[in-house]
């Protein structure tokens, strides 16, 4: 904004002209810095240099009308951070892309027309950034720079600035995820890439340009999607750069070490599986999943998809965490072509959060990680639900032996009481309320246990995890060798969760206004007039708050006051009808179309009668990332003539 480069250039030119005699043709960097210091320019610039870490969402634009390509983007709270001259930063610039051939035929967007957009999300050592959205094109016009602090957390605040050798041992990559958002707001994962930034340590002048080839995801993980031009630079400049031999040797050693650990784990896993099959031949049809493919088609041990994750101040209780995970979108990874078979793809956490939706495995892994962060003993269960459909869910073991199942897609909790198959027929057996049928294995970040009970049916399953005749464990040492912490593994570290950027009041009002217009238009088409009752609309608020509270805590409260207020607002001889409905997206038109499919709701919206008054209330409950629970209630009151 203040064109730092330009200011420094002006000052230097002026300084050279005025203060330095013409005979000093060869000026060293030191002379120039000295001149800048004398002018107090360096201090000025340092004071004014606040760079914006827009951790959450998009740029804040104060345009009165939305610009052509950004659809429904809320202003983000931008946190200003001063550059600390005692810290080491990696300045990463994304300077455009090329060869995104899928968008070769894309016409230039007309002014005012919405088009598909690309957003690049980055994560490095607990810092998250995202680029400004750019229109999808064969050569997308990315132009963003990010200052990544290199020694976050690992070294204390008072420690000296890291040198090149210390940085060489920081093996965390910069994880980049490219997301495409179409004109309807649907997101797709385009590519996920781990950038090895340490090549800059051996670059002359401490600057290097890299062309990064992005590969597709899932079934297309061998196909090129496009190329990004990236420029890396160290701030402040390194006094001494390393030689390329040193960095290459370090990378080779790390790769070798990781490959060796992974090879040994594979040998161990095969041995474990052979032993497991020797217990009972029928075990080969049980769902025991030791490895799973990530979005890049890389096989990783399932335990590496989980890590205790603390949500800071963003989530307060385990049940709130379950609610948050349930309002992230659900979408199965699809295969191109028929067959309806499910493409298996367990996403890394950054890819799941950036896209804001994923499969049931992604939800279960995130929920398990959050529950572990809240200090519970949590596991992901792999098994099937009705009709033998493979499914994953989460289980927690209480210190008193209570087993609770958590459904990550809905946030429901079920207490598990096993049926004893040996008890006499007279004894009444508990009826399972949960939808799960069989269970093959359970795992978390430290343990992996295969179910070796005679039956793998959940209803008769006993979760005595210390009894090796019921659950065959894997060696915790073996798991530790390939799962963080403590490994130089190929597993990316977890990104922190970001606070919501959705302004709940603004979003609620917007959707409500759009719904009023949609309802009025719909009734007009039916030849009906529409009269809104603002007072009645306001009275619906407590009900929506109570529904969300019940979804989060399982406790229903405040219903008496709501009923009382409605009774007072609806005069004698009038009828009141209300219909609440819940969505996890903020698209009013799509929500309205869904509402009309429900006969109850359609009856309210198309209500005919004497003195018909309509009401609608929308309440958006924002959760971390850009997840939202949206409650809508339609209501009407009219004089009963019959």
C-alpha positions in Angstrom: 0.0 0.0 0.0 2.8 2.5 0.8 5.1 1.2 -2.0 8.1 0.5 0.2 10.3 -0.4 -2.8 9.5 2.9 -4.5 10.3 4.9 -1.4 13.6 3.3 -0.7 14.6 3.8 -4.4 13.8 7.5 -4.3 15.7 8.0 -1.0 18.7 6.1 -2.3 18.8 8.1 -5.6 18.5 11.3 -3.7 21.2 10.3 -1.1 23.6 9.3 -3.8 23.1 12.6 -5.6 23.3 14.8 -2.6 25.4 13.3 0.1 27.9 11.0 -1.5 30.7 12.6 -3.6 30.7 11.6 -7.3 34.1 9.9 -6.9 32.4 7.1 -4.8 31.1 5.4 -7.9 31.3 1.9 -6.3 28.8 2.1 -3.4 28.6 -0.9 -1.1 25.4 -2.0 0.5 26.7 -0.9 3.9 27.1 2.7 2.6 23.5 2.8 1.4 22.1 1.2 4.6 24.1 3.8 6.5 22.6 6.6 4.4 19.1 5.2 5.0 19.8 5.0 8.7 21.0 8.6 8.9 17.8 9.6 7.3 15.8 7.6 9.8 14.1 6.0 6.8 14.7 2.5 8.0 13.0 3.3 11.3 10.1 4.9 9.5 9.6 2.0 7.2 9.9 -0.5 10.1 7.3 1.5 12.0 4.9 1.7 9.0 5.5 -1.8 7.7 2.6 -3.7 9.0 1.9 -6.6 6.8 -1.4 -8.2 6.9 -1.7 -11.8 8.0 -5.2 -12.5 6.7 -5.3 -15.9 8.4 -9.0 -16.5 7.8 -10.6 -15.8 4.6 -10.6 -13.3 1.8 -9.4 -9.7 1.5 -11.5 -7.0 2.9 -12.8 -4.8 0.1 -14.9 -1.8 0.9 -16.5 -1.7 -2.5 -20.2 -0.6 -2.3 -21.1 -3.2 -4.8 -19.4 -6.6 -5.1 -16.7 -6.8 -7.7 -17.1 -9.0 -10.7 -15.5 -12.2 -9.5 -16.1 -12.4 -5.8 -19.4 -13.9 -4.9 -20.8 -13.5 -1.3 -17.4 -13.1 0.4 -17.6 -11.6 3.9 -15.0 -9.1 5.1 -12.4 -10.8 7.1 -10.9 -9.4 10.3 -7.4 -8.5 9.2 -4.8 -8.7 12.0 -1.9 -6.3 11.5 1.5 -7.6 12.6 4.7 -5.6 12.7 7.6 -7.2 11.1 10.1 -8.2 13.8 13.6 -7.4 12.5 15.0 -10.0 14.9 13.1 -12.9 13.3 13.8 -14.9 10.2 11.1 -14.8 7.5 10.5 -16.7 4.3 8.9 -14.4 1.7 6.9 -16.5 -0.6 5.5 -14.9 -3.7 3.0 -16.6 -6.0 3.6 -15.0 -9.4 0.9 -16.3 -11.6 0.3 -19.8 -13.1 0.4 -21.3 -16.5 -0.7 -24.4 -18.4 -4.0 -24.9 -16.5 -5.2 -26.6 -19.7 -8.7 -27.5 -18.4 -9.5 -23.8 -18.6 -8.1 -23.2 -22.0 -11.5 -22.7 -23.6 -12.8 -20.4 -20.8 -14.1 -17.1 -22.2 -13.0 -13.9 -20.6 -15.6 -13.0 -17.9 -17.8 -10.1 -18.8 -17.9 -7.2 -16.3 -20.4 -7.9 -13.5 -20.6 -11.6 -14.5 -19.6 -14.1 -11.8 -17.2 -16.8 -12.9 -15.4 -19.7 -11.3 -12.4 -18.7 -9.1 -9.2 -20.3 -7.8 -7.9 -19.8 -4.3 -4.6 -21.1 -3.1 -4.4 -21.9 0.6 -1.0 -22.2 2.4 0.1 -23.7 5.7 3.5 -23.5 7.2 4.5 -24.2 10.8 1.2 -23.2 12.4 0.6 -20.2 10.1 -2.2 -20.2 7.5 -2.7 -17.9 4.5 -4.8 -17.7 1.4 -4.5 -15.8 -1.8 -7.0 -13.4 -3.2 -9.5 -15.3 -5.4 -8.6 -15.1 -9.1 -10.8 -16.1 -12.1 -10.1 -19.6 -13.4 -8.1 -19.3 -16.6 -5.4 -21.1 -18.5 -2.9 -18.7 -17.0 -4.5 -17.6 -13.7 -3.3 -14.2 -12.5 -2.1 -15.1 -9.0 -0.2 -12.2 -7.5 0.3 -12.5 -3.8 3.2 -12.5 -1.3 3.2 -14.1 2.1 5.7 -13.6 5.0 6.1 -16.9 6.7 7.9 -16.8 10.0 10.5 -19.6 10.0 11.2 -20.2 13.7 7.7 -20.2 15.2 7.2 -22.3 18.4 10.3 -24.4 18.0 12.6 -21.8 19.5 11.8 -19.3 22.3 11.1 -15.7 21.7 14.4 -14.5 23.2 16.6 -16.9 21.1 19.0 -15.5 18.5 18.0 -15.4 14.8 18.2 -18.8 13.1 21.1 -19.3 10.7 21.1 -21.3 7.5 22.3 -24.5 9.2 19.5 -24.5 11.8 16.9 -23.8 9.1 18.2 -26.8 7.1 17.0 -29.0 10.0 13.4 -27.6 9.8 11.9 -30.2 7.6 8.3 -28.9 7.6 7.2 -28.2 4.0 4.9 -25.4 2.9 1.6 -27.2 2.2 -0.3 -25.6 -0.7 -3.9 -26.5 -1.6 -5.6 -25.2 -4.7 -9.4 -24.8 -4.4 -11.8 -24.0 -7.3 -15.1 -22.4 -6.4 -17.7 -22.5 -9.1 -20.4 -19.9 -9.8 -22.8 -21.6 -7.4 -20.3 -21.5 -4.5 -19.5 -25.3 -4.8 -15.8 -26.0 -3.9 -13.6 -28.7 -5.5 -10.1 -29.7 -4.5 -7.8 -29.2 -7.6 -4.4 -29.9 -6.2 -2.4 -30.4 -3.0 1.4 -29.9 -3.1 4.2 -29.9 -0.5 6.8 -27.3 -1.4 10.4 -27.9 -0.3 11.4 -24.4 0.5 14.9 -25.1 1.8 16.4 -24.9 -1.7 16.5 -21.1 -1.0 19.2 -21.7 1.6 21.6 -22.6 -1.1 20.5 -20.0 -3.6 22.8 -17.1 -4.6 21.5 -13.7 -3.2 19.1 -15.8 -1.1 16.5 -15.6 -3.9 15.2 -18.5 -5.9 12.4 -19.0 -8.5 10.6 -22.3 -8.7 8.1 -23.5 -11.2 5.9 -25.9 -9.3 4.0 -28.5 -11.3 0.7 -29.3 -9.6 -0.7 -32.8 -10.0 -4.4 -33.6 -9.8 -6.0 -35.4 -6.9 -7.6 -38.9 -6.4 -7.7 -40.9 -9.6 -5.9 -38.0 -11.4 -3.0 -37.9 -9.1 -0.5 -38.6 -12.0 -2.0 -35.9 -14.3 -0.6 -32.4 -14.4 -3.2 -29.7 -13.5 -1.0 -26.6 -14.1 2.2 -24.9 -13.1 2.7 -22.2 -10.5 5.6 -19.7 -10.5 6.9 -19.2 -7.0 9.6 -16.9 -5.8 11.3 -17.6 -2.5 13.4 -15.1 -0.6 14.8 -15.0 3.0 14.4 -11.9 5.1 16.8 -10.6 6.5 19.3 -11.9 3.9 21.5 -14.8 5.0 25.1 -13.8 5.9 26.3 -17.2 4.6 24.4 -19.4 2.2 24.9 -23.2 2.1 26.3 -25.0 -0.9 23.8 -26.9 -3.0 25.7 -30.2 -2.1 24.9 -29.7 1.6 21.2 -29.1 1.0 20.9 -32.0 -1.5 22.7 -34.4 0.9 20.3 -33.3 3.7 17.2 -34.0 1.6 18.6 -37.3 0.4 19.3 -38.4 4.0 15.8 -37.4 5.2 14.2 -39.2 2.3 16.3 -42.3 3.0 15.5 -42.3 6.7 11.8 -41.9 6.1 11.7 -44.6 3.4 13.5 -47.0 5.7 11.1 -46.4 8.5 8.1 -46.8 6.2 9.7 -50.0 4.7 10.2 -51.5 8.2 6.6 -50.6 9.2 5.3 -52.3 6.0 7.2 -55.4 6.9 5.8 -55.3 10.4 2.2 -54.7 9.1 2.4 -57.7 6.8 3.5 -59.9 9.6 0.7 -58.6 11.9 -1.9 -59.2 9.2 -0.6 -62.8 8.7 -0.9 -63.5 12.4 -4.4 -61.9 12.4 -5.6 -64.2 9.6 -4.3 -67.2 11.5 -6.7 -66.6 14.4 -9.7 -67.2 12.1 -9.8 -67.6 8.3 -13.0 -65.5 8.3 -10.9 -62.5 9.4 -10.0 -61.7 5.8 -13.4 -60.2 5.1 -13.4 -57.9 8.2 -12.8 -54.2 7.5 -9.3 -53.9 9.0 -7.7 -50.9 7.4 -4.0 -50.3 8.1 -3.2 -48.0 5.2 -5.3 -45.4 3.4 -4.6 -43.2 0.3 -4.5 -39.5 0.7 -5.6 -37.0 -2.0 -2.3 -37.4 -3.8 -2.7 -41.2 -4.0 0.0 -41.8 -1.4 -0.5 -44.7 0.9 -0.1 -43.7 4.6 -0.7 -45.6 7.8 -4.2 -44.7 9.1 -2.8 -43.6 12.5 -1.0 -40.8 10.8 -4.3 -39.1 9.9 -4.9 -38.4 13.5 -3.2 -36.1 16.0 -4.5 -34.5 19.2 -5.8 -31.1 17.9 -6.5 -28.2 20.3 -9.0 -25.6 19.0 -7.7 -22.8 21.2 -10.6 -20.6 22.1 -12.7 -21.5 19.0 -14.5 -24.5 20.5 -15.4 -24.9 24.2 -16.6 -28.5 24.6 -16.3 -31.9 23.0 -20.0 -31.7 22.0 -19.5 -28.4 20.4 -16.6 -29.9 18.5 -18.9 -32.7 17.3 -21.4 -30.1 16.2 -18.7 -28.2 14.3 -17.5 -31.3 12.5 -21.1 -32.2 11.6 -21.8 -28.8 9.9 -18.8 -29.2 7.5 -20.1 -30.5 4.2 -20.3 -34.2 3.4 -19.3 -35.3 -0.1 -18.2 -38.7 -1.3 -15.1 -38.8 -3.5 -16.5 -39.9 -6.9 -15.0 -42.0 -9.6 -15.1 -40.8 -13.2 -17.4 -43.1 -15.2 -20.0 -45.5 -14.0 -20.0 -48.4 -11.6 -21.0 -46.2 -8.7 -17.9 -47.6 -6.9 -16.5 -45.3 -4.2 -13.2 -43.7 -4.8 -11.2 -43.9 -1.6 -9.5 -40.7 -0.6 -8.7 -39.6 2.9 -7.8 -36.0 2.8 -5.1 -34.2 4.7 -6.6 -31.8 7.2 -5.6 -28.6 5.2 -7.4 -30.0 2.1 -10.5 -30.9 4.1 -10.7 -27.5 5.9 -9.9 -25.4 2.8 -12.6 -27.2 0.8 -15.0 -27.1 3.7 -16.3 -30.5 2.9 -15.2 -34.1 2.7 -16.0 -37.8 3.1 -17.1 -39.5 6.3 -13.5 -40.6 7.0 -12.3 -37.0 6.9 -15.1 -36.0 9.4 -14.3 -38.9 11.7 -10.5 -38.2 11.7 -11.1 -34.5 12.5 -13.6 -35.3 15.3 -11.3 -37.9 16.8 -8.4 -35.5 16.7 -10.5 -32.8 18.4 -11.8 -35.2 21.1 -8.2 -36.3 21.8 -7.3 -32.6 22.1 -10.1 -32.3 24.8 -8.3 -35.1 26.8 -10.7 -37.9 26.0 -9.6 -41.4 25.0 -11.0 -41.4 21.4 -10.7 -43.9 18.5 -11.9 -44.0 14.9 -13.9 -47.1 14.2 -13.9 -48.7 10.8 -16.9 -50.9 10.0 -20.2 -50.9 8.2 -23.7 -49.5 8.7 -27.0 -50.8 7.3 -26.9 -52.8 4.0 -23.1 -53.4 4.5 -22.1 -49.9 3.4 -18.5 -49.2 4.7 -18.5 -46.4 7.3 -16.3 -44.8 9.9 -17.3 -43.2 13.1 -15.7 -42.2 16.4 -15.8 -43.9 19.8 -14.7 -42.6 23.2 -14.0 -44.8 26.2 -14.9 -43.4 29.6 -12.7 -44.1 32.7 -15.7 -46.1 34.1 -15.8 -48.2 31.0 -18.7 -46.4 29.3 -18.4 -46.7 25.5 -19.9 -43.8 23.5 -20.2 -43.7 19.7 -20.1 -40.3 18.0 -21.5 -40.0 14.5 -19.3 -37.4 12.9 -21.7 -36.5 10.1 -24.7 -35.7 12.4 -23.1 -35.0 15.8 -25.3 -37.6 17.4 -24.0 -39.6 20.4 -25.0 -43.2 21.3 -24.1 -45.1 24.5 -23.1 -48.6 23.6 -24.5 -51.5 25.7 -23.4 -54.8 24.3 -25.8 -57.8 24.1 -24.6 -60.9 25.9 -25.2 -63.7 23.4 -24.9 -66.4 26.1 -27.7 -65.0 28.4 -30.9 -67.0 28.6 -33.8 -66.0 26.2 -35.9 -64.7 29.1 -33.4 -61.9 29.8 -34.4 -58.7 28.0 -31.6 -57.5 25.7 -30.9 -53.8 25.1 -32.0 -52.5 21.7 -29.2 -50.7 19.9 -30.1 -47.2 18.8 -27.0 -46.6 16.7 -26.9 -47.4 12.9 -23.7 -49.4 13.0 -23.6 -53.1 12.0 -20.1 -54.4 12.1 -16.7 -53.2 13.3 -13.3 -54.4 11.9 -10.7 -52.2 13.7 -10.2 -49.1 15.8 -7.3 -46.7 15.8 -6.0 -43.4 17.0 -2.6 -41.6 16.8 -0.9 -44.2 19.1 -2.9 -47.4 18.9 -4.2 -49.8 16.3 -6.4 -52.7 17.3 -8.0 -55.4 15.1 -11.3 -56.9 16.2 -10.7 -60.7 16.8 -14.0 -61.5 18.6 -16.0 -64.5 17.2 -18.5 -62.0 15.6 -17.7 -58.6 14.3 -21.3 -57.4 14.9 -21.2 -54.1 16.9 -24.2 -55.1 19.1 -22.3 -58.1 20.7 -18.9 -56.4 20.6 -17.1 -56.0 23.9 -14.7 -53.0 24.0 -12.2 -54.4 26.6 -9.2 -53.1 24.7 -6.7 -54.6 27.1 -7.9 -58.2 26.4 -5.8 -59.4 23.5 -8.2 -62.3 22.9 -10.8 -59.7 21.8 -8.6 -57.0 20.3 -5.3 -57.7 18.6 -3.0 -54.7 19.1 -0.2 -53.4 16.9 3.0 -52.5 18.5 2.9 -48.9 19.7 6.6 -48.5 19.0 6.0 -49.5 15.3 3.2 -46.9 15.0 5.3 -44.3 16.7 8.1 -44.8 14.1 5.9 -43.7 11.2 3.5 -41.3 12.9 4.4 -37.9 14.3 5.4 -36.6 16.7 9.0 -37.6 16.7 9.4 -38.7 13.1 10.8 -37.0 10.1 7.8 -38.5 8.3 6.2 -37.6 5.1 3.0 -36.8 7.1 2.2 -33.1 7.0 1.8 -31.3 10.4 -1.8 -30.3 11.3 -2.8 -26.7 10.5 -4.5 -24.7 13.3 -8.2 -24.0 13.1 -9.1 -20.5 12.0 -11.9 -18.4 13.5 -15.0 -17.8 11.4 -15.1 -14.8 9.2 -18.9 -14.9 8.8 -20.8 -12.0 10.5 -23.8 -13.9 11.9 -26.1 -10.9 12.0 -25.3 -9.7 8.5 -25.6 -13.2 7.0 -28.9 -13.9 8.8 -30.4 -10.6 7.6 -29.3 -11.2 4.0 -30.7 -14.7 3.8 -34.0 -13.5 5.4 -34.4 -10.7 2.9 -33.8 -13.0 0.0 -36.3 -15.5 1.3 -38.9 -12.8 1.8 -38.5 -11.8 -1.9 -38.6 -15.5 -3.0 -41.8 -16.2 -1.0 -43.5 -13.0 -2.2 -42.7 -13.9 -5.8 -43.8 -17.5 -5.4 -47.1 -16.4 -3.9 -47.5 -13.8 -6.6 -47.3 -16.5 -9.3 -50.1 -18.3 -7.4 -52.2 -15.1 -7.4 -51.8 -14.6 -3.7 -50.8 -11.4 -1.9 -48.2 -11.5 0.9 -48.4 -9.6 4.2 -45.4 -10.0 6.5 -45.8 -9.8 10.2 -42.4 -8.5 11.6 -43.5 -9.0 15.2 -44.3 -12.7 14.7 -41.0 -13.1 12.7 -39.1 -11.8 15.7 -40.9 -14.2 18.1 -39.4 -17.2 16.2 -35.9 -16.3 17.2 -35.9 -18.1 20.6 -37.1 -21.3 18.9 -34.1 -21.3 16.5 -31.6 -20.6 19.3 -33.2 -23.5 21.3 -32.9 -25.9 18.3 -29.2 -25.1 17.8 -28.5 -25.4 21.6 -30.2 -28.8 21.5 -28.1 -30.0 18.6 -25.0 -28.9 20.4 -25.6 -30.0 24.0 -28.6 -32.4 23.8 -30.5 -30.1 26.2 -33.7 -28.5 25.2 -34.6 -25.2 26.9 -36.9 -22.2 26.7 -39.7 -23.9 24.9 -42.4 -22.7 27.4 -41.6 -19.0 26.8 -41.7 -19.5 23.0 -45.1 -21.2 23.1 -46.4 -18.6 25.5 -45.3 -15.7 23.3 -46.8 -17.3 20.2 -50.1 -17.9 22.0 -50.2 -14.2 22.9 -49.4 -13.1 19.4 -52.1 -15.3 17.7 -55.6 -14.0 18.5 -58.5 -16.3 19.3 -60.0 -18.0 16.3 -56.7 -17.9 14.4 -54.4 -20.8 13.5 -50.6 -20.7 13.8 -48.3 -23.0 11.8 -44.5 -23.1 12.0 -41.9 -25.1 10.2 -38.2 -25.1 11.2 -35.5 -26.5 8.8 -31.7 -26.7 9.1 -29.0 -26.2 6.4 -25.3 -26.0 6.4 -25.0 -23.7 3.4 -25.9 -20.0 3.0 -27.6 -20.1 -0.4 -31.1 -18.7 0.0 -32.4 -19.9 -3.4 -31.2 -23.4 -2.9 -32.7 -23.5 0.7 -36.0 -22.2 -0.6 -36.2 -24.9 -3.3 -35.5 -27.5 -0.7 -38.2 -26.1 1.6 -40.8 -26.2 -1.1 -40.3 -29.9 -1.4 -41.6 -30.4 2.1 -45.4 -30.6 2.1 -45.6 -28.9 5.6 -43.5 -26.0 4.5 -45.2 -25.7 1.1 -48.5 -25.5 3.0 -47.3 -22.5 5.0 -45.7 -20.7 2.1 -48.8 -21.2 -0.1 -51.3 -20.6 2.7 -54.7 -19.3 1.6 -57.3 -17.9 3.9 -58.6 -14.9 5.8 -56.2 -12.4 7.3 -53.1 -14.5 6.4 -49.9 -13.1 7.9 -46.6 -14.7 7.1 -43.3 -14.7 9.1 -39.8 -16.0 8.4 -36.8 -15.9 10.6 -33.2 -17.0 9.8 -30.4 -17.5 12.2 -26.9 -18.3 11.1 -24.6 -19.9 13.7 -21.0 -19.5 12.6 -18.4 -22.2 13.5 -14.6 -22.2 13.0 -13.3 -22.1 9.4 -16.2 -21.1 7.2 -18.6 -23.6 8.6 -22.2 -22.5 9.4 -25.4 -23.9 10.8 -28.3 -22.1 9.3 -31.8 -22.4 10.8 -34.8 -21.1 9.0 -38.3 -21.0 10.3 -41.4 -20.2 8.2 -44.6 -19.5 10.0 -48.1 -18.2 9.2 -51.2 -17.2 11.1 -54.7 -17.0 9.6 -58.3 -16.9 10.7 -59.9 -20.3 10.7 -63.0 -20.2 8.7 -64.0 -23.8 8.9 
